[in-house]
Amino acid sequence: MTAASESSAHNGSAIPRGQGGDALSIAAREIFAERGYHGASIRDIAKRAGLSLSALYYWHSSKQELFAGLLEDSVNDYVQACDAALRDCGDDPAERLSAIVRATVDYRVRRRVESTIAVREIRNLEDEHARRLGALRESATRLFQDIIDDGVRRGEFRCEHPAEARRAIQAACNAIPQWYDPERDVGAAELADRYVAIALRVVGA
């Protein structure tokens, strides 16, 4: 059996071959956002995705595996975006801080739903998944801290408390999904410009 062969009993439409995993991820994101981890059921996620339960279990063995996979995919996307942004700039600390802040703002705008789910529901991860996700998030935090520490060493950042500066910048960026509305607020590029300016002031660039 393949997931692509399954169709929804509720709408009668087949999921295009090879797209069952994508449909499942979208459905899980919506259901977890609407109902929380404990309020979400595997059956409702499968129904929203247009898949049978057997097709869902082809992709994920449990609700926990599906939930963890959703969060890990999102954080991996963020880490990769940061890495790509830093590869495209030089070694100037201000340029690098600007790049990683832009990548973070862009991610928080693009992944508003996943970001909100993580804040509200991450406590529901089982230990194994929590440790793996924690390691991914720590790698992103280390990128920020290394840039700020380098700027302080070079005398380009006049910052007495580098760790607190990093926390303040990350906290500001991480809060974006809680209030940002793309239809009412500034565009992502303008928002990133503003947050870059704020970050540079925080570190005393």
C-alpha positions as CSV (number, residue, x, y, z in Angstrom):
1,M,0.0,0.0,0.0
2,T,1.1,3.5,-0.7
3,A,-0.2,6.7,0.8
4,A,-0.9,8.1,-2.7
5,S,-3.4,5.3,-3.3
6,E,-5.6,6.5,-0.4
7,S,-8.4,9.0,-0.9
8,S,-10.7,10.9,1.4
9,A,-13.9,9.1,2.3
10,H,-15.4,12.6,3.0
11,N,-14.7,14.5,-0.2
12,G,-14.1,11.7,-2.6
13,S,-10.9,13.3,-4.1
14,A,-7.7,11.4,-4.3
15,I,-4.4,12.9,-3.1
16,P,-2.0,13.3,-6.0
17,R,0.7,10.7,-6.1
18,G,3.7,11.7,-3.9
19,Q,1.8,14.5,-2.2
20,G,0.3,12.7,0.8
21,G,3.1,13.8,3.1
22,D,2.7,17.4,2.2
23,A,-1.1,17.2,2.7
24,L,-0.6,15.6,6.0
25,S,1.9,18.3,7.2
26,I,-0.5,21.1,6.2
27,A,-3.4,19.4,7.9
28,A,-1.4,18.6,11.1
29,R,-0.2,22.3,11.3
30,E,-3.8,23.5,11.0
31,I,-5.3,21.1,13.5
32,F,-2.5,21.5,16.1
33,A,-2.8,25.3,15.8
34,E,-6.6,25.2,16.2
35,R,-6.9,22.6,18.9
36,G,-3.6,22.2,20.6
37,Y,-1.7,18.9,20.9
38,H,-4.1,17.2,23.3
39,G,-7.2,18.5,21.5
40,A,-6.0,17.2,18.1
41,S,-6.8,13.6,17.0
42,I,-5.1,11.5,14.4
43,R,-8.5,10.8,12.9
44,D,-9.2,14.6,12.4
45,I,-5.8,15.2,11.0
46,A,-6.2,12.4,8.5
47,K,-9.7,13.7,7.5
48,R,-8.4,17.2,7.0
49,A,-5.5,15.9,4.8
50,G,-7.9,13.8,2.7
51,L,-6.2,10.5,3.8
52,S,-7.4,7.4,5.5
53,L,-6.0,6.4,8.9
54,S,-3.9,3.6,7.3
55,A,-2.4,6.2,4.9
56,L,-1.5,8.5,7.8
57,Y,0.2,5.6,9.6
58,Y,2.2,5.0,6.5
59,W,3.8,8.4,7.0
60,H,3.9,8.6,10.8
61,S,3.6,5.9,13.5
62,S,1.8,8.1,16.1
63,K,0.5,11.6,16.8
64,Q,3.7,12.2,18.8
65,E,5.9,11.3,15.8
66,L,3.8,13.6,13.6
67,F,4.0,16.5,16.0
68,A,7.7,16.1,16.5
69,G,8.3,15.9,12.8
70,L,6.3,19.1,12.2
71,L,8.4,21.0,14.8
72,E,11.7,19.5,13.7
73,D,11.0,20.3,10.0
74,S,10.3,23.9,11.0
75,V,13.4,24.4,13.1
76,N,15.6,22.7,10.4
77,D,14.2,25.2,8.0
78,Y,15.3,28.0,10.3
79,V,18.8,26.7,10.9
80,Q,19.3,26.2,7.1
81,A,18.0,29.7,6.4
82,C,20.5,31.2,8.9
83,D,23.4,29.1,7.5
84,A,22.6,30.3,4.0
85,A,22.3,33.9,5.1
86,L,25.7,33.8,6.8
87,R,27.4,32.1,3.8
88,D,26.4,35.0,1.6
89,C,28.1,37.7,3.8
90,G,31.6,38.4,4.9
91,D,33.1,38.3,8.4
92,D,32.1,41.7,9.6
93,P,30.1,41.2,12.8
94,A,27.5,43.9,12.0
95,E,26.9,42.5,8.6
96,R,26.6,39.0,10.0
97,L,24.2,40.1,12.8
98,S,22.1,41.9,10.2
99,A,22.0,38.8,8.1
100,I,20.9,36.4,10.8
101,V,18.3,38.9,12.1
102,R,16.9,39.2,8.6
103,A,16.8,35.4,8.3
104,T,15.0,35.1,11.7
105,V,12.4,37.7,10.9
106,D,11.7,36.1,7.5
107,Y,11.4,32.7,9.2
108,R,9.0,34.0,11.9
109,V,6.8,35.6,9.2
110,R,6.9,32.6,6.9
111,R,6.4,30.1,9.7
112,R,4.0,32.0,12.0
113,V,1.8,29.0,12.6
114,E,4.6,26.6,13.5
115,S,6.3,29.2,15.7
116,T,3.0,29.7,17.6
117,I,2.5,25.9,17.9
118,A,6.1,25.5,19.3
119,V,5.6,28.2,21.9
120,R,2.3,26.8,23.1
121,E,2.8,23.0,22.7
122,I,6.5,22.2,22.9
123,R,6.0,20.9,26.5
124,N,4.1,18.0,25.0
125,L,7.2,16.6,23.3
126,E,8.4,13.4,24.7
127,D,12.0,13.4,26.0
128,E,13.7,11.9,23.0
129,H,12.1,14.4,20.6
130,A,12.6,17.3,23.1
131,R,16.3,16.6,23.3
132,R,16.7,16.5,19.5
133,L,14.7,19.6,19.0
134,G,16.6,21.3,21.8
135,A,19.9,20.6,20.1
136,L,18.7,22.1,16.9
137,R,17.5,25.3,18.7
138,E,20.8,25.5,20.6
139,S,22.7,25.5,17.3
140,A,20.8,28.6,16.2
141,T,21.3,30.3,19.5
142,R,25.0,29.6,19.2
143,L,25.2,31.3,15.8
144,F,23.7,34.5,17.4
145,Q,26.0,34.4,20.4
146,D,29.1,33.8,18.4
147,I,28.4,36.8,16.1
148,I,27.8,39.1,19.1
149,D,30.9,37.8,21.0
150,D,33.0,38.3,17.9
151,G,31.8,41.9,17.6
152,V,32.6,42.6,21.2
153,R,36.1,41.1,20.9
154,R,36.8,43.3,17.8
155,G,35.5,46.4,19.6
156,E,32.8,46.9,17.0
157,F,30.0,46.2,19.4
158,R,30.0,48.2,22.6
159,C,28.0,45.7,24.6
160,E,28.7,45.1,28.3
161,H,26.4,42.1,28.5
162,P,26.6,40.0,25.3
163,A,24.4,37.1,26.5
164,E,21.6,39.4,27.6
165,A,21.9,41.3,24.3
166,R,21.5,38.1,22.4
167,R,18.5,37.1,24.5
168,A,16.8,40.5,23.9
169,I,17.3,40.3,20.2
170,Q,16.1,36.7,19.9
171,A,13.1,37.4,22.2
172,A,12.0,40.3,20.1
173,C,12.2,38.3,16.8
174,N,10.6,35.2,18.4
175,A,7.6,37.3,19.5
176,I,6.7,38.4,15.9
177,P,4.2,35.5,15.3
178,Q,2.2,36.6,18.3
179,W,1.2,40.0,16.7
180,Y,2.2,40.1,13.1
181,D,-0.6,40.2,10.5
182,P,0.7,40.3,6.9
183,E,-2.5,42.0,5.7
184,R,-2.4,44.9,8.2
185,D,1.3,45.3,9.2
186,V,4.4,46.3,7.2
187,G,5.9,43.8,4.7
188,A,8.4,41.3,5.8
189,A,11.4,43.2,4.2
190,E,10.5,46.4,6.0
191,L,9.9,44.6,9.2
192,A,13.4,43.0,8.9
193,D,14.9,46.4,8.3
194,R,13.4,47.7,11.5
195,Y,14.5,44.7,13.5
196,V,18.1,44.9,12.1
197,A,18.2,48.5,13.3
198,I,17.0,47.5,16.7
199,A,19.5,44.7,17.0
200,L,22.4,46.9,16.0
201,R,21.4,49.4,18.7
202,V,21.1,46.7,21.3
203,V,24.7,45.6,20.8
204,G,26.0,49.1,20.4
205,A,27.2,48.7,16.9
